[in-house]
Amino acid sequence: ILGERAVAEGLIYQLFADQPERFVVDDLPRMQRATIGVDFGGGTSAHAFCCLGRYGNSIAVLDEYREKEALNPNKLQADFVDFVRRCQMRWLVTDVWCDSAEQTLINGLRTAAAQAHLPVNIGNALKKPINDRIRALCILMGAGRFKIHSGCKWTIDALKSAIWDSKQVTEDVRLDNGTTNIDSLDALEYAYERDIPVLIEGWGR
């Protein structure tokens, strides 16, 4: 209707879905550093880890983990330690940013990391507005500054299938009803959101 705000429809990452070959690679450049994002599951959602690398003014998804089965805290902690070790064998990983809604689980990861003598800082994700995180990633994709390793199947599928909620007619809301993999996207976003102002010139002005 004339004068009303246009609301986005359909796929969120249309460019990625249409041209995955621009972003999915078998070989990655040397990373300056890497960060891990952690999203905790519950109900219909899954636990997800994303290892994200930074090189110059670009980012790349390096490795991932996703487990939808209900895990007891000990199993989650063991899987986390294994994931961090695997990533630190290849990249300089110093920080892990976790969904701040689950402080008990975060404290469990800290304890497990300390017991395993892992040199890593574990803290709370900023959890900036979802649409800010989406907008930032779309900008990076459009500029050719986002890559993802071909082995990260969960995250590739999540980016291809993320859609806007068609029931929301006055604002853009990412669909989160258990039918799409939001968990891998949240983990990815927690890993890069702190770098958004540095990666995108003029962000927030």
N, C-alpha and C positions, 0 to 999 in steps of 0.2 A: 504494500500500500504506500502511495506517495507520502514521503516525509517520515516514514517509520524506519527504524534501524534495520539493516539487513543482517540476518543471522546465518552463520555458516551452516552448510548441510553436507552430509556424506563423509567421505574419508578425511581424516585430519591431515595425514601426511600423503596427500595425493601425488606429489612429485616422487616420493619414495616408492609408492605402490606402482606408479606408471613406469618408472625407470630405475629399478633396483640395481641394475648393472652399474649405475653411476656411483653407487655407495658401497656395495658389497664387494669385498676384495679378499683374495687369498693371502696376500703379503701386505704387511704394514710397514710404514717408515719407523725409524728409531724414535722412541718416545722419550720426552724429557722427564716425565713423571706420570704416575697413574693414581687414580683415586677409586675407591670402592663405594658404591651406594648399596644400601640394604633396605629392603621393604619386607615387613613381617606379614605373614598370612594369618588367616582366621576365617572360619566359615567356608565360603566358596572361593576365597582367594588363596594365593600360594606365597611361600617364602621365596624371595628373589634377591640375588646378588648381581651386581654389574661392575666389572672392572673397566674403567674408562681412562684412556690415555690422552695426554695433551702433547701436541707437537706444534711449535710455533703458535699461530692463532687458530689452530684446528683441533678437533677432538676425534677420537675413534673408540668404538666399543671393542675391547680386546678379548674379554672372556665373560662368561655368564654362568649362573646357577639358578635353577628353579625347581622347587619341590612342592607339589600340591598335596601330597599325603600328610596327614597329621603327624607332626614330629614332636617327641618329647624334648625338653630343653637340652638334655645332654646330647642327643643326636644332632640338633640344630647347631649347637656349639662345636661339635666335632666336624660337621660339614663346613662350618665357617672357617675353622682353623685350617682345614685341608685346602679350602679355596684361597685363603690369604697366602698360605705357603706356596701354592702353585703359581699364583700371580707374582709373588715376590722373587721367585726363581728367575723370572723373565724381565720384570719391570721394577722401577723404583716406586713402591707403593708405601706411602707414609700415613695416609689418612683414610678413615672409613666413616661415612656419614649415614646414620640410621634414622628410620622413621621414629620421630621423637615421642609418638604416642605409646610406645612400648618400652618404658624405662626398665622394667624388670628384665626383659629379654636383652636389652642393651647392656645392663650390668653383667648379665651372664656371659655375653660375648667378651666383655672386658676381662672378666676373670679367666675365661678360657684362653684368651690371647696372652695374658700375663703368665699363666701356668705353662703355656707352650713357648714362652720366651720370644714372642713375635714383636718386633719393633714397629708398632703401628699405633697411631692415635685413633681412638674410637669416640665419636661424638654425635651430637644431634644434627640431623639435616635441617636446613633453614625452612624447608617446606614453603617456599614462595608460592604465590598464586599459581594454580595449575596452568592457566592460560598464558601467564608470563613465561613459564617454562616451555610451553608448546611454541609460543611465538619465537622464542630464542632459537629453538632447534630448527624451526622452519627457515629462519634467516640463515643459519649456518648451512643447512642443506642447499638453499638457493644459491649460496656463495661458493658451493663446492668444498666446504670446510668440515664435512662430516663423513666419516667412513665407519664401516662395521665389518669385523672379520666374518668370513663365510661360515665359520663354525658356530656362531652365536644364533642358532636357529630360533630360539624362543623370542629373542628381541627382534629379529628380522620379521617374524610373523606378527609380533605385537605392533610394530610400526606400520606394516602393510594393512592391518585390520582395524586400527584405532578409528573410531567414528564419533561424530557428534550425536548427542541425544536428540532425536527428532521430536521428542515430547516437550522439549524446552523451546518455547516459541519467542521468548523475549531476551534470551541470553545464550551465549555459546557455552555448553556444558559437555565435557567428554563423557561418553556413555560408560557407566560403571555399574553394570548389573550382573556381573559374573559370566557374561557371554563372550567377553574379550579379555585378553591378557593385559590388565592394567598394572599388574605387579612388576613385570619386567620394565615397563615404562617408568613407573615410580622410582625404581632402583636406579635406572639410567639418569633420570632427572635429578635425583639427590646427589649424584656424582658430579654433575656439571653445573648445578645452579649457582654455586659460589663463584664460579669463573665467568658468569654471564657479563658483568660490567667490563671485564678485561677483554673478553672475546669479541664483544660487539661495541664498537665505538659509538659513543653518544647515548648508550643505553641509560634510560631513566631520566634524561634531560627534558 
